[in-house]
Amino acid sequence: MDSYNMKLAPEEIEILDGRRGETLQKALKSVVLYGETFGAKRLLPIDGSIHLVTSFGIPMLTPVFDIMDELIKENLRTKESFTVDPRPLDYENVKCNPLQKVVFRIMYGKQEMYEKQLKGVGLKDDNAFTCTCYLPEVGNTPKKGDILSWAESSAVVFANSVLGARSNRNSGVIELLCGIVGKVPEFGLLTDEGRKAKWLIQLKTSKLPNAQILGSAIGMKVMEDVPYIVGLDKHLGKGISDTTINYLKDMGAASASNGAVGLYHVENITPEAIDLGESLLVDDYKTYIIDDGELNRIYDSYPIMWKNPSQTPKKCFIGCPHLSLSQIYDWVERIEEAVKISGKSKVLIDTILSASPDVIQEFKKDKLALQRLNSMGVKLTYICPLMYMNNPLCAKEPIITNSNKLRTYTTARFYTDEIILSKITGLK
């Protein structure tokens, strides 16, 4: 025990001494060593459920499968049932040719086995596969001040920023081990000091910016630092509304993928900014001014990864991160109106809206709305579009998206919502 620098509770010492089994000992040792790497001095009890980032059964992840088997053998489960990132495949709603399916069977060949393992260590249910676990339909919604162990970047930044919970951007599987032992190392965004803002973002745009481009600009500038954003409330209003939640969800995901933002504060909107204001800024903070010209510069800087930039798009993915229920309804309205104005009966491009199984299930209760969506040829899926595009054959397809996260990690081409709408419906 002398080899650990962390202050340990009697129960933790007992586990590390091996008195509660070798497997639990290894799990806690991994968590402690992880924390000591980042200077943590103690472990904190976890509040609520973990959210696991590793949702895909890639055969090369044999160490993960071995860890799962060992945990299951010793009947070790998370303290509370957990959620996990989206599944990779949905052949019914995201069509693939035979060769693409062959590659997918190789890529995700352990999916069925892995999902059984997830259930064995505490997975909530068959619908618990989403990157937006915090939405009310899914139910893994932490409260302000809750201590979490999550790893999915877009979920972490939402929980920290919009909900006021506390989680670091943990490494995959570490968050599971934290859930098994019920403890997480205290460092970084779990501390008051770690939640201080090193950047003041002054928004000086003529209208509400595209959330994805604004998040991209912030992420690329501040990287992993915490920004304090002023001026956004002029467009969104003060406090939290459904519109604001959707906006911040997408802005945060872009900032987390185009940079490494795990927390942002928005003046008069997010909980800690409402409580503490500009006292959240460190003394020597830096300033970044974002105006219309800066956003245009960011948008124009995105590389086009298609072999032939003039190709006609083959697919359109909307929903990375997963769409909320109100966002699905919004897209139904917008697509329906655009199709009508353009004189078409259906969308011109294979258009796929991605959302959590629970959100899709709730939407499908509205038979009329579902009929309207289906009549336009638009599909609903629960997959992660990024996992679809990890297939090298799919990556060669000319695919468009309104997601800056998907653009960053794949060959998908980013467009604003307005341009996406024009391309999928022919609206001029």
ABEGO torsion letter per residue (X at the ends): XAABABBBBAAAAAAAAGAAEAAAAAAAAAAAAAAAAAGBABBBBBBEBBBBABABBBAAAAAAAAAAAAAAAAGBBBABBBBBBBBABBAAABBBBAAAAAAAAAAAAAAAAAAAAAAAAGBABAAABBABAABAAAGBBBBBGBBBBBABAAAAAAAAAAAGBBBBBBBBGAAAAAAAAGBBBBBEAABAAAABBABBBBBBBABBBBAAAAAAAAAAAAEABBBBBBGAAAAAEBEBBAAAAAAAAAAAAAAAAABABABBBBBGABAAAAAAEAAABBAABBBBBBBAAAAAAAAAABBBABABAABBBABBBBGOBBBBAAAAAAAAAAAAAAAAAAGBABBABBBBBBBBAAAAAAAAABAAAAAAAAAAGBBBBABBAAAAAABAAAAABBBBBABAAAAAABABBBBBAAAAAAAAAGBX
